[in-house]
Amino acid sequence: MRVLVTGGSGYVGSHAVRELVRGGHDVVIYDNLSTGHRFLSDGYPLIEGDIADGDRLREALQGMDAVMHFAASAYVGESVANPRKYFHNNVESALKMMDAVLETPVRRMIFSSTCATYGTPRQLPITEDSPKDPINPYGATKLFFERVLAAYSASAGLQFVALRYFNAAGAIADGSIGELHTPETHIIPLMMKAALGSAPPLSVFGGDLETPDGSCIRDYIHVSDLGAAHVKALEYLANGGPSISMNLGTGRGVSIRELISTFERLTGRTVPHSYAPPRAGDPPVLYADASLAERVLGWKATRDLETILASAWKWQQKIESQM
Ligand SMILES: NC(=O)c1ccc[n+]([C@@H]2O[C@H](COP(=O)([O-])OP(=O)(O)OC[C@H]3O[C@@H](n4cnc5c(N)ncnc54)[C@H](O)[C@@H]3O)[C@@H](O)[C@H]2O)c1
């Protein structure tokens, strides 16, 4: 299939692009490079454009069979401090993108949603039926857009899969691409930079939370496993599967303390760190029940925490040596 990948020059999108091509699909990346990086698109067709630019997008959609929509503003903390940016980019611009899509024959869409749509869970693991009550503007924008897709699915024949990722982590096995956000706010690169001395000691937000070791618990999912799920979701839609939202995680919660100790054991490095108050909009525990994706897509995460950390470490060392 021919797939337009919005946000394909970003972290998750660039890994999905490689999985799509490996799966025999043709891709065109559509990205405004606001947080993405041109080199992550090297070797793949890239149209530089904003999702709000209907004319450019309609042209890019010519001959496409599906859209994978990764393009968004994606920092929880920034969304709390600057919600306007999030409502503008993730809702207003995304609605303009949908207007352009619906003016073309393209009716298949795969959307990067998030566990932030659930807010603070009342039960664990989080299933797709868990209440959706986002506690930060980022999660609110993603939930709103899922509802847009559901409405357009009912009214305009759109077929969509919304994939609610938990914490994307790791890097492609060959070390050619990996996680690179500017500014970096994600825990694994920050931990590795602290270990390398290229960033200040890691601030761990929350040291006496109501969790077994007092630190935050997250479900880290390898970014290439996420990419593989997108390929499966595309095939699911091509086979006429009905619109659906589903979790993508491993089902295993990992605390920050465990993350640090596993990294230290794997690499022999020490992570200088200190504890800071919990961040607004940051639930203490999040991990997925990912069984729906297994039942519907035949997909399951295949890479464990050690693989995630080893691949991220390979990437981080490479990128630091180039800076
Ligand atoms: N990284 C995670 O752990 C995680 C977890 C859950 C969901 N997600 C979602 O996955 C998607 C990708 O996240 P990421 O971590 O790769 O972030 P990223 O910032 O690396 O990638 C986002 C990409 O979208 C592009 N973009 C942003 N706004 C755009 C616009 N208006 N027009 C065109 N391009 C635009 C950016 O330039 C960038 O290349 C986002 O939708 C995010 O909400 C990420």
The ligand as an SDF file (V2000), in Angstrom:
LIG
                    3D

 44 48  0  0  0  0  0  0  0  0999 V2000
    7.0180    9.0940   22.3390 N   0  0  0  0  0  0  0  0  0  0  0  0
    6.0660    8.5030   23.0760 C   0  0  0  0  0  0  0  0  0  0  0  0
    6.3660    7.8540   24.0980 O   0  0  0  0  0  0  0  0  0  0  0  0
    4.6320    8.5720   22.6610 C   0  0  0  0  0  0  0  0  0  0  0  0
    3.6670    7.9440   23.4760 C   0  0  0  0  0  0  0  0  0  0  0  0
    2.3320    8.0040   23.0950 C   0  0  0  0  0  0  0  0  0  0  0  0
    1.9670    8.6510   21.9270 C   0  0  0  0  0  0  0  0  0  0  0  0
    2.9210    9.2750   21.1710 N   0  0  0  0  0  0  0  0  0  0  0  0
    2.4830    9.9690   19.9570 C   0  0  0  0  0  0  0  0  0  0  0  0
    3.2790    9.5050   18.8760 O   0  0  0  0  0  0  0  0  0  0  0  0
    3.4610   10.5490   17.9240 C   0  0  0  0  0  0  0  0  0  0  0  0
    4.9470   10.7310   17.6540 C   0  0  0  0  0  0  0  0  0  0  0  0
    5.6040   11.0720   18.8730 O   0  0  0  0  0  0  0  0  0  0  0  0
    7.1860   11.2300   18.9020 P   0  0  0  0  0  0  0  0  0  0  0  0
    7.6450   10.9040   20.2600 O   0  0  0  0  0  0  0  0  0  0  0  0
    7.7710   10.5300   17.7260 O   0  0  0  0  0  0  0  0  0  0  0  0
    7.3210   12.8090   18.7440 O   0  0  0  0  0  0  0  0  0  0  0  0
    8.2410   13.6620   17.7300 P   0  0  0  0  0  0  0  0  0  0  0  0
    8.1390   15.0580   18.1910 O   0  0  0  0  0  0  0  0  0  0  0  0
    9.5850   13.0320   17.6200 O   0  0  0  0  0  0  0  0  0  0  0  0
    7.4930   13.4780   16.3430 O   0  0  0  0  0  0  0  0  0  0  0  0
    6.4140   14.2960   15.9320 C   0  0  0  0  0  0  0  0  0  0  0  0
    6.6600   14.6630   14.4780 C   0  0  0  0  0  0  0  0  0  0  0  0
    5.5360   15.3990   13.9890 O   0  0  0  0  0  0  0  0  0  0  0  0
    6.0100   16.5620   13.2970 C   0  0  0  0  0  0  0  0  0  0  0  0
    4.9400   17.5770   13.4110 N   0  0  0  0  0  0  0  0  0  0  0  0
    4.4450   18.1310   14.5570 C   0  0  0  0  0  0  0  0  0  0  0  0
    3.4690   18.9950   14.2560 N   0  0  0  0  0  0  0  0  0  0  0  0
    3.3390   18.9910   12.9050 C   0  0  0  0  0  0  0  0  0  0  0  0
    2.4770   19.6820   12.0070 C   0  0  0  0  0  0  0  0  0  0  0  0
    1.5860   20.5790   12.4300 N   0  0  0  0  0  0  0  0  0  0  0  0
    2.6010   19.4260   10.6830 N   0  0  0  0  0  0  0  0  0  0  0  0
    3.5170   18.5270   10.2320 C   0  0  0  0  0  0  0  0  0  0  0  0
    4.3550   17.8490   11.0340 N   0  0  0  0  0  0  0  0  0  0  0  0
    4.2550   18.0840   12.3640 C   0  0  0  0  0  0  0  0  0  0  0  0
    7.2970   16.9370   13.9880 C   0  0  0  0  0  0  0  0  0  0  0  0
    8.1740   17.7210   13.2000 O   0  0  0  0  0  0  0  0  0  0  0  0
    7.8850   15.5540   14.2910 C   0  0  0  0  0  0  0  0  0  0  0  0
    8.6570   15.0660   13.2170 O   0  0  0  0  0  0  0  0  0  0  0  0
    2.7890   11.8020   18.5130 C   0  0  0  0  0  0  0  0  0  0  0  0
    1.5140   11.9010   17.9550 O   0  0  0  0  0  0  0  0  0  0  0  0
    2.7060   11.4630   19.9990 C   0  0  0  0  0  0  0  0  0  0  0  0
    1.6330   12.1270   20.6030 O   0  0  0  0  0  0  0  0  0  0  0  0
    4.2460    9.2500   21.5100 C   0  0  0  0  0  0  0  0  0  0  0  0
  1  2  1  0
  2  3  2  0
  2  4  1  0
  4  5  1  0
  4 44  2  0
  5  6  2  0
  6  7  1  0
  7  8  2  0
  8  9  1  0
  8 44  1  0
  9 10  1  0
  9 42  1  0
 10 11  1  0
 11 12  1  0
 11 40  1  0
 12 13  1  0
 13 14  1  0
 14 15  2  0
 14 16  1  0
 14 17  1  0
 17 18  1  0
 18 19  2  0
 18 20  1  0
 18 21  1  0
 21 22  1  0
 22 23  1  0
 23 24  1  0
 23 38  1  0
 24 25  1  0
 25 26  1  0
 25 36  1  0
 26 27  1  0
 26 35  1  0
 27 28  2  0
 28 29  1  0
 29 30  1  0
 29 35  2  0
 30 31  1  0
 30 32  2  0
 32 33  1  0
 33 34  2  0
 34 35  1  0
 36 37  1  0
 36 38  1  0
 38 39  1  0
 40 41  1  0
 40 42  1  0
 42 43  1  0
M  CHG  2   8   1  16  -1
M  END
$$$$
